[in-house]
Amino acid sequence: MTMDDTDKDAAEILSPVAATSRIASLDVMRGLAVLGILAVNVVSFGLPVMVYQDASLSPFPVTGANAVARWTMDVFFHQKFITLFSMLFGASIYLVGGERDDAARGKLLRRRLFWLAVIALIHGLAFWYGDVLLLYAWSGLFVMLMRSMRAGTLIGIGLGVTLLLGAMQAGATWLMVAGPPAITDAMNQGGPHYTAAMVTESIAAYRSGWAGAMGQNIQNWLLLQGASLTMFVFSTVALMMLGLGLFKAGVFSGRAPNRVYVALIGVGGAVLALLGVLEWREAIAPAGTHPTRGLAEVVASFPVFVTLAYVSLIVLATTRRLAWITAALRPVGQMAFTNYLTQTLIMTSVFYMPWGPRLFGRADYVQMWGLVVAVWALQLIWSPLWLSRFSMGPLEWVWRCLTYGRRMPISKGG
């Protein structure tokens, strides 16, 4: 196979295994992110969408071990790893597309985003409504226009918009719980009103067979993707800009001073500790009560601080002679695309696909954690085994072949 020099350069950047063209900490972060988001996504795989939004509508009591399981998801995982995934996608925009004046790589990037959107449509419509890839393809079209901006500008705009949107969310959620009665009543009346009967109806539909499950999935997909493409795109673009800026500034690769990472760990750790205390008070409170008067929701509106602390811990572990701590995550990150889509195949098979046991609505939070840990173990084992023989994951290979418009090598050395 022959390529011109530009094509070779782009191929090196797209390649998920060439040691000289990869940053270890980025792979580790991708691995942690793709495993971490499963701990949150499992709820939307196994329960109706309204339960994902409001745990009080759960078909089983959220007390005891179930309360601890849900609390763990909410405190350590919810929004933290999708935030990380979005930031890393922003960095990948530059890794693939380079500067804006590089026409060849820009064309490659546009083809990559196009095929990502196609794969996302199949993933979302045929399997699971919670697909995030379509949002990423859409957001990527905007971020690709900003990839030549300076690191400081990207960080300033990305973090500024992220914090502004977080403040708006915090204010709205606080008003819904602890604002003046007139405002609280008006806001609560304007939102969706879910009932236990609606939850029961949704569970029955998912368990009725393939047609019923897909009907629910498409309905949820239309609602979620409509919101994603018109509203969530703003927060996603901001996070991608932040990730791109941090990558350009060398923060992801360990080139920032140690004091930066220590400071980020300190701030994120404080936010995480406060969130843990507040969320636990909410978790053990009777249904319909709000012992923190909305403060838990306010703190939860700023997951970016916790995410940046996670990033800093990974970077320090990977670049300060402690790589053995994070080594197991790197192969998972090198196959993040395959592992993300494989999670969907496994979970939909378990919960509502006709060839599986159809456990939708039957697994409580503790049992969901059992499934999550089992998938984590599977992907931690199979990723290095696959990469011992092949140069990239199977779905990374498919995506790359589509991007280049021809069959690309996948066997190592071939």
Number of C-alpha atoms within 10 A of each C-alpha: 5 6 9 7 9 12 15 12 14 19 19 17 20 20 19 22 20 13 10 8 15 17 15 24 26 23 24 25 28 26 26 24 27 26 26 23 21 27 23 25 21 21 24 19 24 26 24 25 19 20 20 18 12 10 17 18 21 19 18 14 13 21 14 10 12 19 19 17 18 24 22 18 21 19 22 20 21 20 22 24 27 24 23 28 27 26 26 25 25 29 23 21 27 24 21 23 25 20 18 16 10 11 13 14 22 21 13 19 24 19 18 21 22 19 17 20 18 13 15 22 18 12 20 22 19 12 22 25 25 19 22 17 19 22 23 25 21 19 25 25 16 14 24 22 13 17 23 17 16 13 19 14 13 25 24 15 16 25 20 15 19 24 19 14 17 20 16 14 17 21 16 17 20 18 19 20 21 15 17 10 12 8 14 18 14 11 16 13 11 9 8 8 9 13 13 14 10 14 20 15 12 21 23 15 19 26 20 14 15 15 14 16 24 21 14 19 21 17 12 19 20 14 11 17 19 13 13 20 15 10 11 15 18 15 21 27 26 27 31 32 36 29 30 33 29 23 24 21 18 14 18 26 19 21 12 14 10 11 9 12 21 15 14 20 21 15 14 22 18 15 19 22 14 16 22 20 14 21 24 19 15 22 22 15 14 11 12 8 10 16 16 18 17 21 20 23 21 20 19 25 21 23 26 24 21 29 27 21 23 22 23 24 15 26 26 19 19 24 16 10 9 13 18 10 11 19 16 17 25 24 28 31 27 28 27 27 19 22 26 21 18 15 20 21 15 14 26 23 18 19 24 27 23 16 12 13 12 19 19 26 24 15 18 22 25 15 13 22 22 13 19 21 15 12 19 19 12 11 24 20 14 14 23 18 12 15 21 13 12 18 21 26 23 17 17 21 22 17 20 22 16 17 21 14 10 10 13 16 15 19 12 12 8 8
